[in-house]
Amino acid sequence: GWCPLSPPGTQTTQVLLEPPWTPAVQWDQVTLTCQGSGTPGATSWYKDGQHLREKKQDRFIVTDSGTYKCHRPGTGFSPSISLLFRNDWLVLQVPARELLEGDNVTLRCRR
């Protein structure tokens, strides 16, 4: 499922990550989706603070490590998400969401 990186029910812009695990693994197809109640079809993406002029759609496939955020007119910037793509032969993944002490967490071991 989708992994919102802001609390559910907020009207702000947020980035959704699919698959919702971190660190990302090089052999997965990782998709970022910009969601918010702002103007649809007017999404801007940023990687490491630089505007990605060729990325104007609400979702796109990410292949490079970096810090990503999106902007929707009306609701503004999303929180940033840092993606680190790993190409190790064994990767331990955790859910890509805020974790609090006492939460039950499912871990994924990928090879």
N, C-alpha and C positions, 0 to 999 in steps of 0.2 A: 504494500500500500504506500500512499504518499506520506511523506514525513514533513509536517509543517515545522519550520524553525522559529516560529513565534507562537505565543499561546493561542489556542483555538478561540474563535469568537471575536478576535480583534479585527478592526476595520483597516488596519495598516497593511502596507505592502509586505509580502513575505516570499521567501524562496522555498520551494518544495524540491526535495531530492529523491530521485528514484534510481537505483534501489536505495532504501533509507539506512545505509550502513556506512560507518567510517572506521578506519581509513578506506578510501575507494581502492579497488584493485584494477590494475591496468587492463585485464581481460574482460571486465564488465562494461556494458554500455551505460554510462551515467548521464541522466537527463536532469537539467535544472528547469524548473517552471516558475515564472513570476506570477504571483496571484495577489489580487487586491481589488478594492472596489473603485479604483481610479479608472481613468480612460482606457478601455480595452483597445488593443492594437497599437498602443503608443508606448510600448515598453523600451527602455534603454538598459543595456547591460554594461557592467564595469568589471574588469579583472585587474587586480592589484592597483586600483585607483584610476586605471586608464579606461576611457570610454571605448567600448567595442562597437565601432560604427556599423560594422556589417551585421551585427546581431540586433534585429529589431522585432523579432517575433517573441511571443510569450514563453516559448520553451526552446531549448536547444541542447544538443549533445555536447558534453564537456570531455575533452581528452587531455587537458593539461592541468597540472597542479597549480594552485593559486588561490587568491581570496576574491570571491565573487559577490556581487550585489546587483540588485536591479532597481529601477525607478519607474513608477507609474504616475503620470500626472493626476493629481487629486488626492493621492495617498502617500506620495513621496517615496523615499528610499527604503529598501528592506534592510534588516540587519545583514551584516556580512557573514558569509560562510566560507571557511577555509577548507579546501579540498587538497588532500595529499594522496596522489596515486602511488600505490605500492606495486612493485613487480617481483616481490619475494616469492619463494616457492611455497611459503606458508604464512598466512596473514590472519591475525585475530581481530575480528571486527566487533564493534559495539553499535547500538542504535544511534543514528545521527539526530539526537534530540537532547534537550537539557536533562541531565540526570541529577537527582537529588539523593542525599543520604537516606537509606532505607528503601529505595526503589528496588523492585525485583527487575533484574536485567537478564535478557537472553544474549548470549555471546555466540558468534559464528566463527568457526575456524575454516578458512578457505585454503585450498591447495590446488 
